[in-house]
Each structure stands twice: as structure tokens, then as C-alpha cells.
Amino acid sequence: MQRVLRTFVDKFAESVSFVRMIHYQTIRARQKLLDRLPVTGEILRGSLLHRTIRPHGNKCAKCAGGEGHPLNVLTVTYPGGRTRQFSLRRELVPQVRKWLENYKKLREALEQICELNHHLLRREAAPMKRARKRS
């Protein structure tokens, strides 16, 4: 009887230890993600588009030849479906690309952190469940 009880206690302790280990690993993974976040104000939400404007007048040689005028545009959609477009100078395009990439990395990292937090909540909620007493 003593041996059976000791085996049960040992297995229970291993189980609790395993759950704690997973909990700490999840917290460490979350912290690693937080440490990699681009902590900067250089973020931008939207899409970078390359457009060609044509024809805008009969006197323009480019438009008359069908070539048109290249234009870079940042398009941002706001809640409610409202869209805004910002014309960009050519020298700003690399900077805008970098800021868009920073936003994408930040958004992806936040999603991963939220998933880890969901995992932590499930782990913390599990021990709170108690078996019902049968009558």
C-alpha cells in the first residue's frame, strides 16, 4: 500500500513539475518575442502601390506617346472602409518600405505573443476545474 501511494505521489509531482516547466518555457518564449520587437516610431500601416498616370493633357509628350507618369502611392484603409492615398516622392519609397516592414514584423510578433498568452490562460484555468461529486 505504501509503495502504491509513493508511486502515485511521485507521478503527481512529475506531472506538476512538467506543467510548471511548460509554463516557464511559454513565458520565456513570450519574453524572447518581446525583446525582438522593433521598438521604434518608424512603423506604418498600409500598402505601397506603383501607378502610372495618363493622359492628363494633350501638350505632354509622355502622355501623347502613351508612356504616362509613374507615381508611388501609400494606400491606407481606415475602419468603416474609408481609404486614403498619399502620393510619395521617389526618395521616400525606401523609407516607406522599411516602415511598412516594421509594422508587419510588429503585427506578426503581437499575434504570436497573444497565442502564447492564450496558452498560459488555458494552463492556469485547467487546475481550477474540480471534479463533480456524484450523488
KEKOLMI-393334 format. One record per residue (C-alpha): residue in one letter; x, y, z; chain; residue number from 1. Coordinates in pm, 1 decimal, always signed. Layout:
<rs>
- r	px	py	pz	c	k
- A	X	Y	Z	A	NUM
...
</rs>
This chain:
<rs>
- r	px	py	pz	c	k
- M	+0.0	+0.0	+0.0	A	1
- Q	+281.1	+234.8	+92.0	A	2
- R	+458.3	+159.8	-237.2	A	3
- V	+143.5	+232.9	-441.4	A	4
- L	+91.0	+559.8	-256.9	A	5
- R	+453.8	+663.3	-308.5	A	6
- T	+430.2	+583.1	-683.1	A	7
- F	+113.7	+792.5	-711.8	A	8
- V	+274.8	+1086.3	-528.9	A	9
- D	+586.7	+1064.0	-748.1	A	10
- K	+381.1	+1062.3	-1069.1	A	11
- F	+172.2	+1354.5	-945.4	A	12
- A	+488.4	+1551.2	-862.0	A	13
- E	+630.1	+1476.5	-1208.2	A	14
- S	+306.3	+1597.1	-1366.3	A	15
- V	+306.8	+1922.4	-1168.6	A	16
- S	+674.5	+1973.5	-1248.4	A	17
- F	+608.2	+1915.0	-1619.4	A	18
- V	+322.5	+2166.7	-1621.6	A	19
- R	+541.5	+2423.9	-1445.9	A	20
- M	+820.1	+2360.8	-1696.8	A	21
- I	+583.9	+2420.7	-1989.7	A	22
- H	+454.6	+2734.2	-1817.3	A	23
- Y	+807.2	+2875.3	-1774.7	A	24
- Q	+902.1	+2781.3	-2132.1	A	25
- T	+597.9	+2967.9	-2261.1	A	26
- I	+687.0	+3275.0	-2055.4	A	27
- R	+1046.8	+3262.6	-2184.9	A	28
- A	+926.8	+3232.2	-2545.8	A	29
- R	+698.5	+3532.0	-2492.9	A	30
- Q	+986.3	+3735.9	-2347.5	A	31
- K	+1209.1	+3650.0	-2644.7	A	32
- L	+939.9	+3778.9	-2879.3	A	33
- L	+905.3	+4097.2	-2674.1	A	34
- D	+1280.3	+4152.0	-2685.7	A	35
- R	+1278.8	+4127.2	-3065.9	A	36
- L	+1000.2	+4380.1	-3119.7	A	37
- P	+1100.5	+4680.8	-3327.7	A	38
- V	+1064.5	+4938.2	-3052.8	A	39
- T	+1052.6	+5240.1	-3276.8	A	40
- G	+814.5	+5502.0	-3400.7	A	41
- E	+912.7	+5409.1	-3755.7	A	42
- I	+609.8	+5196.6	-3834.6	A	43
- L	+347.4	+5248.0	-4099.3	A	44
- R	+27.3	+5062.1	-4186.1	A	45
- G	-87.7	+5044.1	-4546.3	A	46
- S	+13.8	+4929.0	-4893.1	A	47
- L	+268.4	+5074.0	-5128.2	A	48
- L	+142.5	+5094.0	-5485.9	A	49
- H	+314.4	+5193.1	-5809.5	A	50
- R	+81.7	+5366.3	-6051.0	A	51
- T	+108.2	+5531.6	-6387.7	A	52
- I	-95.2	+5844.8	-6452.4	A	53
- R	-200.4	+5912.4	-6808.0	A	54
- P	-323.6	+6111.6	-7002.9	A	55
- H	-352.2	+6439.8	-6823.2	A	56
- G	-317.2	+6677.4	-7116.5	A	57
- N	-261.0	+6696.9	-7486.1	A	58
- K	+57.2	+6901.4	-7455.7	A	59
- C	+251.9	+6638.6	-7259.0	A	60
- A	+488.9	+6437.8	-7481.0	A	61
- K	+499.8	+6140.2	-7239.2	A	62
- C	+121.2	+6111.8	-7225.5	A	63
- A	+87.7	+6159.9	-7601.8	A	64
- G	+334.7	+5873.8	-7652.3	A	65
- G	+136.3	+5651.6	-7410.9	A	66
- E	+418.4	+5632.9	-7154.4	A	67
- G	+249.7	+5825.9	-6873.7	A	68
- H	+395.0	+5943.2	-6543.0	A	69
- P	+499.8	+5691.1	-6274.2	A	70
- L	+374.2	+5761.4	-5924.7	A	71
- N	+421.6	+5585.3	-5589.5	A	72
- V	+121.1	+5586.7	-5357.9	A	73
- L	+71.2	+5476.5	-4999.3	A	74
- T	-284.5	+5347.8	-4953.9	A	75
- V	-432.1	+5318.8	-4603.7	A	76
- T	-777.0	+5179.1	-4525.5	A	77
- Y	-944.4	+5301.0	-4207.5	A	78
- P	-1227.9	+5146.5	-4005.5	A	79
- G	-1558.1	+5190.0	-4182.4	A	80
- G	-1399.7	+5123.1	-4521.8	A	81
- R	-1265.2	+5474.5	-4578.2	A	82
- T	-943.3	+5472.7	-4783.2	A	83
- R	-679.1	+5741.6	-4806.7	A	84
- Q	-398.7	+5767.1	-5058.2	A	85
- F	-75.5	+5957.5	-5010.7	A	86
- S	+143.1	+6042.6	-5309.5	A	87
- L	+509.3	+5979.5	-5231.2	A	88
- R	+824.4	+6135.0	-5367.3	A	89
- R	+1063.8	+5882.2	-5518.7	A	90
- E	+1327.1	+5933.4	-5245.7	A	91
- L	+1074.9	+5843.5	-4970.9	A	92
- V	+987.6	+5499.4	-5114.6	A	93
- P	+1274.8	+5303.8	-4946.0	A	94
- Q	+1190.3	+5462.2	-4609.7	A	95
- V	+819.5	+5381.2	-4650.4	A	96
- R	+904.9	+5019.8	-4743.2	A	97
- K	+1114.2	+4985.6	-4426.1	A	98
- W	+838.7	+5132.5	-4208.4	A	99
- L	+579.4	+4900.1	-4365.8	A	100
- E	+809.4	+4603.4	-4296.8	A	101
- N	+849.2	+4716.0	-3932.7	A	102
- Y	+469.6	+4723.8	-3898.9	A	103
- K	+438.8	+4375.0	-4047.9	A	104
- K	+701.0	+4234.6	-3806.7	A	105
- L	+533.0	+4404.7	-3511.6	A	106
- R	+189.5	+4271.7	-3607.0	A	107
- E	+323.1	+3915.9	-3650.9	A	108
- A	+506.3	+3927.7	-3317.1	A	109
- L	+195.2	+4057.9	-3139.5	A	110
- E	-8.3	+3769.2	-3283.3	A	111
- Q	+247.9	+3519.1	-3157.0	A	112
- I	+253.9	+3681.6	-2813.2	A	113
- C	-126.1	+3665.6	-2796.3	A	114
- E	-117.1	+3294.7	-2884.2	A	115
- L	+134.8	+3232.3	-2604.9	A	116
- N	-85.6	+3427.5	-2362.8	A	117
- H	-386.0	+3216.3	-2467.6	A	118
- H	-175.7	+2908.6	-2392.9	A	119
- L	-88.4	+3047.5	-2048.3	A	120
- L	-453.5	+3117.3	-1972.9	A	121
- R	-552.3	+2763.3	-2067.6	A	122
- R	-278.4	+2623.6	-1842.9	A	123
- E	-383.5	+2839.1	-1549.0	A	124
- A	-752.2	+2760.9	-1594.6	A	125
- A	-702.9	+2382.8	-1610.6	A	126
- P	-613.5	+2321.1	-1241.2	A	127
- M	-913.7	+2524.6	-1128.3	A	128
- K	-1156.3	+2264.8	-1262.2	A	129
- R	-1280.3	+2034.9	-992.8	A	130
- A	-1445.7	+1702.1	-1030.3	A	131
- R	-1813.3	+1697.6	-951.1	A	132
- K	-1927.0	+1497.0	-655.6	A	133
- R	-2152.2	+1218.3	-757.6	A	134
- S	-2462.1	+1175.0	-551.0	A	135
</rs>
